[in-house]
Amino acid sequence: MILLISVIFTFFLFLIIYIFKDDSNDTFSPINLSIIFIFITNVPYMISLHFNYNLLNESIQARISYNELPVSLLKYTLLLILSTFFLVQGIKSNTSYKIANKIPVLLHNESEQRYKLSGYTAIIIGLVSYTAFFDRAGGFSNWISNLNSRASFTTGNGYLMNLMSLLPIGLYIYIYTFRYKKNLFKYLLCIFLFIIVFLLTTTLGGRKSSLFLIAYSLIVWNYGVKKVKNISTKIVFLIPFISIYVLAVPILRTSSEKMELYFNNPENLIEEVGKDINTLTKQVSYIDHQLLIMDYFNVNNIWLGKSYIDLLYAPIPRSVYSEKPPVDDGVYIRSIAAGYDVEPPQAYDTMYQSSWPPETFGAAYMNFSFMGVLISMYFLGIVYGITYSYMKKSNFSLFSILIYGNVITNFQFSNLRIIQTLSYLILLLFFFSLFFPVKKRKKQY
C-alpha cells in the first residue's frame, strides 16, 4: 500500500511539472527544483518504509501503528500534493514578477581577480570558523559522537555558524570565475574545494544539506558560467561520487577493528551500506516530523502563530537572556515527540535538546491547520518567484544567483529557515560590499 502511495504521489508531482512547464525549458527553474526537492525528501523514504516499518521513529510508532501508517501517509501525501499545486501557483503569480521589478539591481565592479580574492578570503574565514566551532563543541570526535544532540551545540553559536557559511560561498564564487577562464588546474582545484566543503558540510550532521550543495553548485554553474545541457547525463557522472560517499560514511564512522572486518569480509560492508542507504533516505526526509505534527495537532490545539513570536527573541544573545526561546522551532516538535508538554514561547533550556525541523508544511499546520499549509505554500511560491525574476532582471549576476540558490534550496516559513535566510542575506550583502563597489543600476526588465 505504501509503495502504491509513493508511485501515485510521484505521478502527480511530475504531472504538475508537465502541466505548468514554461517555454524556457529551464531545468533549474523554481517549479522544477521545488518539486524535485519535494520528491527527494519524500518518495525514497516512503519506499524504505514500505520495506521496513521500524525505520519510523519509535515515538511515531507509539502513535501510528503498522496498519495505520498507510492511511496516515495517504492523508499526508494528499495534502502535500494539494499544497504543491498552491506552491506552483505562487511561483507563477504576477505578484512575484511585480515585486521583483521594484527591487533595485546592484551593479558590481567585477573582475576575475576580485572574485578570486573574495572567494579565497571566504574559504579561509569559513575554515577558521569551522575550527573554532569544533573547538567549542569539545573537539571533532566529541561532535561526531554527539550528532543526535547537535541542537544543543549549535545553540548560542548562531553568529559563528553564519561565518561558517562563508565556506560554501567561497566555493560558489570560485565556480563563478570559470566564466572568465577555464583550465585543468582550475578544474582540479574546484574539485578539491568541492570535496572539502562537501565533507565539512556532512560533518554538521545532516546529509540533506550536503546533497543540496550539489544542486546549489549546479545552479551557480548553470546561470553564472554555462547552461547545463543534458542534465540527466550529467547526473550519471555524479553517481560514482555519490556511491563512494555512501560507501565511505559507514567506514569513516567505525572503529579500526570493524574496519579490518570490512576489508576481510566485504559482504558485511555491503550489508552496512544497505542500512546506510535507508538511513540516508530518512535523514533527507521530514516525513516523521510531519506525521507527528498531523497526528498531534488539531483545530483545538493549534498555536495560531505563537511559534513565530520566538523570532522577536532571535537577535538577543542567550547570555543576555537565559529564558530565550529556541530560534529553531523544530525543538518544540522534537520535545513533543519525547513526551514533553510544550507551547511557545518557551525557554529552550526547559525542552528536549534536539530538533525536528517542521519546514513550511509542518510550521503552517501546527499554527494554522491544513488551510494554513495551503496559504503558506502559496506565499512560499511567491518568494521563490521573486528571487527567480530578480535573478533574470539582474542579468544573472553572482549576487542574484546566490540569493536564488539559497532561497530555493533552504528557505521555508519556519523560524529556523527564516533566520538562516535573513542571516545569509545580511552576510552576503556585507561580504560583497567589502570586495565589490556597488552602485544602483537604472531600472530595466
Order of alpha helices (4+ residues) and beta strands (2+ residues): alpha-alpha-alpha-alpha-alpha-alpha-beta-alpha-alpha-alpha-alpha-alpha-alpha-alpha-alpha-alpha-alpha-alpha-alpha-alpha-alpha-alpha-beta
